[in-house]
Amino acid sequence: MGLTGIDASCRELIGHGMPASTMAALVQQGTTRNQRVLTGDLTTLPSIVDKAQVKAPTLIIVGD
C-alpha cells in the first residue's frame, strides 16, 4: 500500500505542516523472511525507495 505515490505522500505531509526532517520508514514484505526496511526523512525517503527498486507489498511508517 505504501509504495504507489510515496513522492506525493511525503510532499503533501510536508505541505500540510509536518517538518521535512520527520523520520519515515518503508517496510517491504513485513513479517516475512524477505522483509526489508528502508529509512530516511520525508525529503529523502522517496529517492531512497526509488534507488532500492522496492516491490509491493509495502507499508510506510511516519514519525517517532
C-alpha positions in Angstrom: 0.0 0.0 0.0 2.7 2.5 0.7 4.7 2.2 -2.5 2.5 3.9 -5.0 2.5 7.6 -4.6 5.3 7.8 -2.0 6.6 11.1 -3.6 3.2 12.7 -3.3 2.5 11.4 0.2 5.8 12.8 1.5 5.3 16.1 -0.3 1.7 16.5 1.0 2.8 15.7 4.6 5.4 18.5 4.3 2.9 20.8 2.6 0.4 20.4 5.4 3.0 21.3 8.1 4.9 18.2 9.0 8.7 19.0 9.3 10.7 17.8 6.3 13.1 16.3 8.9 10.4 13.9 10.2 11.8 10.4 10.1 10.0 7.8 8.0 10.4 4.1 7.0 9.1 1.9 4.3 8.7 -1.8 5.1 8.7 -4.2 2.3 7.2 -7.7 2.8 6.8 -7.1 6.5 6.8 -10.1 8.8 8.3 -12.4 6.2 11.9 -13.6 5.9 12.2 -11.3 2.9 11.4 -8.2 5.0 13.4 -5.1 4.1 13.2 -1.7 5.9 14.4 1.5 4.3 14.6 4.6 6.4 15.1 8.3 5.8 13.2 11.6 6.3 10.2 12.9 4.4 12.6 14.6 1.9 15.0 11.7 1.3 12.8 8.6 1.6 11.2 8.8 -1.9 14.7 8.7 -3.6 15.9 6.0 -1.3 13.0 3.8 -2.2 13.4 4.6 -5.9 17.1 3.5 -5.9 16.3 0.3 -3.9 13.9 -1.0 -6.6 11.3 -1.9 -3.9 8.4 -4.2 -4.8 4.9 -4.4 -3.2 3.6 -5.1 -0.6 4.9 -2.2 1.4 3.9 -0.1 4.4 5.0 3.5 5.2 5.6 4.5 8.9 6.0 8.2 9.6 7.2 9.8 12.8 8.6 8.5 16.1 
